[in-house]
Amino acid sequence: MSTDGPEARPETVREEARTSEAPAAPGILDLDKLFAARLYAARARPYLATALFALHVVESRQVPTMAVDRHWRCYVSPGFVDRMPVEELAGVWVHEVSHLLRDHHGRSDRVARERGLSGPGERLRMNIAADCEINDDIYGDGLVRPEGAVGPTALGLSPGELMEDYLRRFTLGARTQDMAWLDCGSGADGRQRGWDLGPDGAHGLSRQEQDGVRFRVAQGLKGRPGDAPRGWRRWAEEAFHPPQPWRELLGAAVRSAVSAPGAGEDYGYDRPSRRAAGLPGVVLPSLRRRPPRVSVVIDTSGSVSDAELGSALLEVAAISRAVGGRRDLVTVVPCDAAARVAHPLCRAEGIPLTGGGGTDLRTGFAKALRTRPEVIVVLTDGQTPWPAARPACRTVVGLFPRQPGWNEDDPDYVPDAPPAWARVVGIG
């Protein structure tokens, strides 16, 4: 399946062109009307065209209105199509494909695991919360709001939030009694339905194909951001730059560095080598692993906020745990334009992070290397010159987020990227 837009499904384009034919008989799905509504939706929201034409239509009388599954099939009730005007039906198309683009089924599954939510009632709440995330800003500007569309104001909630936020702010009750009919399918809340064709059914998209559709839609949104609602712009930004679990990544990078061959390894006579059996009368040392020495260089320049410095201290405590709790093996070097005293780690919160000037972490590297570490961890916003030569130890760089070219004194300044020999992890 190609993700190159409407041209990828020529048969559906031909079907949409048959608008001059006679209306469908009662009880039969009116494909002409349904596809005309999809074309209407694509014209109103051209950046969603790739996703709209990637959906495969399945006629179903078990579906109350329209619904989607996680494999990008759209289940449609013939009676619902008959009742709805084309303009409102176009709004339903956009609504249903939005569930899939925003991965509401995957997010609902994660929320259910994290918060211990189960049962159809909780899945209904997830469907309502997902609808609130979508419906608060997708209508208007050429797209008609369908009758009965659920928005956050109906629950007394503020617009502009995510599904996970809405879930915390309402429960099923008097306000939601009229929403019990709501069913956008497993593509909205992750719960399998009786009408679902499942992963082995025909015309489903693979995960790679789904990612391709999302990328093309995000690409269209990034190209014309002024035409898109705020919620879609936020989604497109995250599609290109997905949030990373930076604490896990930074911890994994440090653990990888401290457990690498050569880190914390030395010969000692506390346990004789097994090879000594081949040399009677000779005592050979054995290679032993000990927790490695780690030096943490913290950027304390004026461009690093107090909150980021506090986050850096939390990371120092986590680093001490990564080396087996041996705080005597961890030193901290505060550094702005000049390196400060290399503090041995007693308590992370007791380390004085003085500074506030410019940034030159080359002096911090020089100070850190005097402690002869096996691993150097640098926590910085990246606005610094870097050492020209690779240090004689492994290096992990934790980068605080910054806009490209950001600088408090020179708006045209673009900092050098961290060197290729450092393992870089985005923080925050």
Buried (B, 14 or more C-beta within 10 A) or exposed (E): BEBEBBEBBEEBBEBBEEEEEEEBEEEEBBBBBBBBBBBBBBEBBBBBBBBBBBBBBBBBBEBBBBBBBBBBBBBBBBBBBBEBEBBBBBBBBBBBBBBBBBBBBEBBBEBBEEEEBEEEEBBBBBBBBBBBBBBBBBBEEEBBBBEEBBBBEBBEBEBBBBBBBBBEBBEBEEBBEEBEEBBBBBBBBBBEBEBBBEEEEEEBBEEEBBEBBBBBBBBBBBEEEEBBBEBBBBBBBEBEEEEEEBBEBBBBBBBBBBEBEEBBEEEEEEEBBEEBEEEEEEEBBBEEEBBBBBBBBBBBBBBBEEEBBEBBBEBBBBBBEBBEEBBEBBBBBBBBBEBBEBBEBEEBEEBEBEBEEBBBBBBBBBBBBEBEBBBBBBBBBBBBEBBEEEBEBBBBBBBBEBEEEBBEEEEEEEBEEBBEEBBBBBBE
